[in-house]
Amino acid sequence: MTSTSLTRPVPPTTLPEQRAAMVRAALLTGALGLLLVWGVGFAGPDALHAAAHDSRHALTFPCH
């Protein structure tokens, strides 16, 4: 009896390809983090309160 795998084999990658993928992921993550910090830093207090308030309601977390 033979068994067959339903998953496609992953082609081997070289160390430079892996490193490039890690650098891309780190840069993208850093850019997203800076965007979030910058966006929250310059948002008005009312906008921040409304966003936090709506998020808490969306997660069914009581806030009142």
C-alpha positions, 0 to 999 in steps of 0.5 A, spaced: 500 500 500 502 506 498 500 513 501 500 519 497 501 526 500 496 531 498 501 537 499 505 540 494 513 539 496 516 546 498 522 548 493 528 548 497 530 556 498 537 558 499 540 562 505 540 569 501 533 568 499 531 566 506 535 572 508 531 577 503 525 574 505 526 576 512 529 583 511 522 584 507 518 582 512 522 586 517 521 592 513 514 591 512 513 590 519 517 596 521 513 601 516 506 598 519 508 600 526 511 607 524 505 608 520 500 606 526 504 610 531 504 616 527 497 615 525 495 615 532 500 620 534 497 625 530 490 623 531 485 628 535 483 625 542 476 625 539 478 620 534 482 616 538 476 615 543 471 613 538 476 608 535 478 605 541 470 605 543 468 602 537 473 597 537 471 595 544 464 594 542 466 590 536 470 585 541 464 585 545 468 588 551 464 592 556 466 599 556 460 603 560 
